[in-house]
Amino acid sequence: MAFGNGGYQWLLVCLGNPGREYEGTRHNIGFLTADALERREGVKINKLRYRALTGEFRAGGQRVLVLKPQTYMNLSGESVKLAGGFYKIPPDHVLVVSDDVALPLGKLRIRAGGSAGGHNGLKNIIAHLGTDQFPRIRVGVGAPEHPDHEMIDWVIGKFSPAEKKVVDEAVSRALDAALCVIERGVNEAQNRYN
């Protein structure tokens, strides 16, 4: 089931912001999931192309191209459009892992499509793909306790040591869920991980 050049069946898009100052922040939960993939599966995500760091692996007999967009969050769609367009990967095979402030810390929500829910990375991907019908795994990072706390400061803030353990487990489950979506489909992943 190859879609075009190179025969990738899936794009796994792990959202975050490039640069040391953003490492380990709430907005970089997608990057943390990609890092977990590197450790667990031995995947190297280090080749710069399509405005992203890329790597590849197989899951369930399918070739998957992993993207860590290097454009900053609000321009993530550029990378997705370049890679997806080149390999002719349809939107329903573009799986995005992102943070979600509307979910409690560590909770996963898997969807086959839908709105961006205020997430600038998802908003930009929707704009570039021309559809919101692509699967996504949203990982809860919680919301600020105080209503006057700036949301941007919250999402680019780092996890506390207490939160880190919950986040590590959530990232591992997000990776399991991503592999499940690719190998068994969105419905199966929703049943197991939502």
C-alpha positions as CSV (number, residue, x, y, z in Angstrom):
1,M,0.0,0.0,0.0
2,A,2.5,2.6,-1.1
3,F,1.1,6.1,-1.8
4,G,3.9,7.6,-3.9
5,N,7.6,8.3,-3.9
6,G,9.5,6.2,-1.5
7,G,6.6,4.2,-0.3
8,Y,5.9,5.7,3.1
9,Q,2.4,4.8,4.3
10,W,2.3,7.1,7.3
11,L,3.6,10.4,8.6
12,L,4.1,10.6,12.3
13,V,4.3,14.3,13.2
14,C,5.6,15.0,16.7
15,L,5.0,18.7,17.5
16,G,7.3,21.0,19.5
17,N,9.5,24.0,19.3
18,P,13.1,23.7,18.3
19,G,15.9,25.1,20.5
20,R,17.4,24.4,23.9
21,E,15.2,26.9,25.7
22,Y,12.1,24.8,24.8
23,E,13.5,21.4,25.7
24,G,11.2,19.7,28.2
25,T,8.4,22.2,28.0
26,R,4.7,21.4,27.9
27,H,4.4,22.5,24.3
28,N,7.2,19.9,23.4
29,I,5.3,16.8,24.4
30,G,5.4,15.7,20.8
31,F,9.1,16.0,20.7
32,L,9.3,14.0,23.9
33,T,7.3,11.3,22.3
34,A,9.7,11.3,19.3
35,D,12.6,11.0,21.8
36,A,10.9,8.0,23.4
37,L,10.6,6.4,20.0
38,E,14.3,6.9,19.4
39,R,15.2,5.3,22.7
40,R,12.7,2.4,22.5
41,E,12.9,1.5,18.8
42,G,16.4,2.7,18.1
43,V,15.1,5.1,15.4
44,K,17.4,8.0,14.5
45,I,15.5,11.2,14.0
46,N,18.3,13.4,12.9
47,K,18.1,14.0,9.1
48,L,17.1,17.6,8.3
49,R,14.6,17.8,5.4
50,Y,11.1,19.2,4.8
51,R,11.9,21.8,7.5
52,A,12.0,19.0,10.1
53,L,14.2,16.5,11.7
54,T,13.2,13.2,10.2
55,G,13.7,9.5,10.7
56,E,12.0,6.3,9.6
57,F,10.8,3.0,11.0
58,R,8.4,0.2,10.3
59,A,5.3,-0.6,12.3
60,G,2.9,-3.4,11.4
61,G,4.8,-3.8,8.1
62,Q,4.2,-0.2,7.1
63,R,6.9,2.4,6.5
64,V,6.6,5.5,8.7
65,L,8.3,8.8,8.3
66,V,8.7,10.7,11.6
67,L,8.8,14.5,11.6
68,K,9.9,16.8,14.3
69,P,9.1,20.2,12.6
70,Q,11.9,22.8,13.1
71,T,9.7,25.7,12.1
72,Y,8.3,26.6,15.5
73,M,4.8,25.4,16.6
74,N,2.7,27.9,14.7
75,L,4.2,27.0,11.3
76,S,4.2,23.2,11.8
77,G,1.9,22.7,8.8
78,E,4.7,23.8,6.4
79,S,6.7,20.7,7.2
80,V,3.7,18.4,7.1
81,K,2.6,19.8,3.7
82,L,6.2,19.4,2.2
83,A,6.7,15.8,3.4
84,G,3.1,14.7,2.9
85,G,2.9,16.2,-0.5
86,F,6.2,14.8,-1.7
87,Y,5.3,11.2,-0.5
88,K,1.6,11.6,-1.5
89,I,0.4,10.6,2.0
90,P,-3.3,11.3,2.5
91,P,-4.4,13.2,5.5
92,D,-5.9,10.2,7.2
93,H,-2.4,8.7,7.4
94,V,-0.9,11.9,8.9
95,L,-0.8,11.2,12.7
96,V,0.0,14.2,14.9
97,V,1.1,14.1,18.5
98,S,0.6,17.3,20.4
99,D,0.0,18.8,23.9
100,D,-3.4,19.7,25.1
101,V,-4.1,22.2,27.9
102,A,-7.8,21.2,28.1
103,L,-6.8,17.7,29.3
104,P,-5.5,16.9,32.8
105,L,-1.8,16.2,33.0
106,G,-1.0,12.8,31.5
107,K,-4.4,12.0,30.0
108,L,-4.5,11.0,26.3
109,R,-7.2,11.8,23.8
110,I,-7.2,10.1,20.4
111,R,-9.3,11.5,17.6
112,A,-9.7,10.7,13.9
113,G,-10.2,14.4,13.1
114,G,-11.7,17.6,14.4
115,S,-11.0,21.2,15.3
116,A,-7.6,22.5,16.5
117,G,-9.1,23.3,19.9
118,G,-7.0,26.5,20.1
119,H,-3.7,24.7,19.4
120,N,-1.6,26.8,17.0
121,G,0.3,23.8,15.6
122,L,-2.9,21.9,14.8
123,K,-4.4,25.1,13.4
124,N,-1.5,25.5,11.0
125,I,-1.5,21.8,9.9
126,I,-5.3,22.1,9.2
127,A,-4.7,25.2,7.1
128,H,-1.9,23.5,5.1
129,L,-3.7,20.2,4.6
130,G,-7.0,21.9,3.8
131,T,-8.8,19.5,6.1
132,D,-9.2,18.7,9.8
133,Q,-9.7,15.0,9.0
134,F,-6.3,13.6,10.2
135,P,-5.7,11.5,13.3
136,R,-4.2,13.0,16.4
137,I,-3.0,12.0,19.8
138,R,-3.4,14.8,22.3
139,V,-1.4,14.5,25.6
140,G,-2.8,16.4,28.5
141,V,-0.4,19.0,30.1
142,G,-3.1,20.6,32.3
143,A,-4.0,24.3,32.5
144,P,-2.6,27.1,34.7
145,E,-4.1,27.1,38.1
146,H,-4.5,30.9,38.1
147,P,-6.8,32.4,35.4
148,D,-4.4,35.5,35.1
149,H,-1.5,33.2,34.2
150,E,-0.5,33.8,30.6
151,M,-1.2,30.7,28.5
152,I,1.9,31.1,26.4
153,D,4.1,31.2,29.6
154,W,2.3,28.0,30.7
155,V,2.9,26.0,27.5
156,I,6.5,27.0,27.2
157,G,7.1,26.4,30.9
158,K,8.9,23.3,32.1
159,F,7.4,20.4,34.0
160,S,8.1,20.3,37.8
161,P,9.9,17.2,39.1
162,A,6.6,15.8,40.4
163,E,4.9,16.3,37.0
164,K,7.9,14.7,35.1
165,K,7.1,11.2,36.3
166,V,3.5,11.5,35.1
167,V,4.7,13.0,31.8
168,D,7.2,10.2,31.2
169,E,4.5,7.6,31.6
170,A,2.1,9.6,29.4
171,V,4.7,10.0,26.7
172,S,5.3,6.2,26.7
173,R,1.6,5.6,26.4
174,A,1.3,8.2,23.6
175,L,4.0,6.2,21.7
176,D,2.1,3.0,22.3
177,A,-1.1,4.7,21.1
178,A,0.7,6.0,18.0
179,L,2.0,2.5,17.1
180,C,-1.6,1.2,17.7
181,V,-3.1,3.8,15.3
182,I,-0.6,2.8,12.6
183,E,-0.9,-0.9,13.1
184,R,-4.5,-1.4,14.1
185,G,-6.4,1.8,13.3
186,V,-7.8,4.8,15.2
187,N,-10.8,3.0,16.6
188,E,-8.7,0.3,18.3
189,A,-6.4,3.0,19.7
190,Q,-9.3,5.0,21.0
191,N,-10.7,1.9,22.8
192,R,-7.4,1.1,24.4
193,Y,-6.0,4.6,25.3
194,N,-8.8,7.2,25.5
